[in-house]
């Protein structure tokens, strides 16, 4: 039995690796056009753009891992059944639970990997991702501004540049600032650039005009200048070290400390939801593996009812994911219900074990 378990676990590992790689590649390809647009039209360095994609990889893997395990368990046990190997195993006295043991062991290992991704890799990657994003917020000439396009760099503030050379020098600049309720400011300049300083990013403008419009009276004042600068730190920020980290960026001990000490009750609720979500979501890997193994192993003789068993397993997984999604929405509105995250995985695992220990009537009819 040990050699058999090793054989099945090896097949599950290979199938999961190929499935996860295929799903990840498909999602990356779907995002390739956006990445290409950022590189070509926004001037973002190729290496930095690829780093952004890599920092999102832990979250993507955590999302795809349960689905990949479910598909691999379905594939491997369907093949064992189609080749009559499950019948031979049963004929020598191996129970359904023993037959599912390799899938359970593999799913537990995959769940541990999910916990590593959820508790360490994801918050660390998101920290770096948002820190780099905050640092780049000041580089509106290199990242946010696309030549020939009006770009809203902040609510109420629009930046336009007709062209940009490879040195970052802008020409044909218009800055429209309507954040103030009493006045509207419009800067125009023939050329300029955006630079970083100790006080944050600044727009350096040359040979232009400063136009101020009183929104109440409609009076317009125009000032011509040879050289001026506009501070942008108050608009887009510039110091990521002063940024308050979001709940998904915090490690588990930080979430627990925030749940107890944060003075903001709304933030405490968000931290509580994130805390229980991190601990419960990797359990879905075991749930999906149990549903797949329970449906296929308990189905009966080979080549009989295989389609019905696979459809039933798929419907069971879809139902589990749908109810979990609805439950998550309810918990988002009522953070006190956050411990309910564990209810669905525990109930679903109990159903999977029940399928292995009892052969339901609908599966007997499908096999017949």
Secondary structure, 3 states (H helix, E strand, C coil): CHHHHHHHHHHHHHHHHHHHHHHHHHHHHHCHHHHHHHHHHHCCCHHHHHHHHHHCHHHHHHHHHHHHHHHHHHHHHHHHHHCCHHHHHHHCCCCHHHHHHHHHHHHHHHHHHHHHHHHHHHHHHHHHHHHHHHHHCCCHHHHHCCCCCCEEEECCEEEEEEEECCCCCEEEEEEEECCCCCEEEEEEEEEEEEEEECCEEEEEEEEEEEEEEECCCCCEEEEEEEEEEEECHHHHCCCHHHCCCCHHHCCHHHHHHHHHHCCCHHHHHHHHHHHHHHHHHCHHHHHHHHHHHHHHHCCCCCCCCHHHHHHHHHHHHHHHHHHHHHHHHHHHHCHHHHHHHHHHHHHHHHHHHHHHHCCCHHHHHHHC
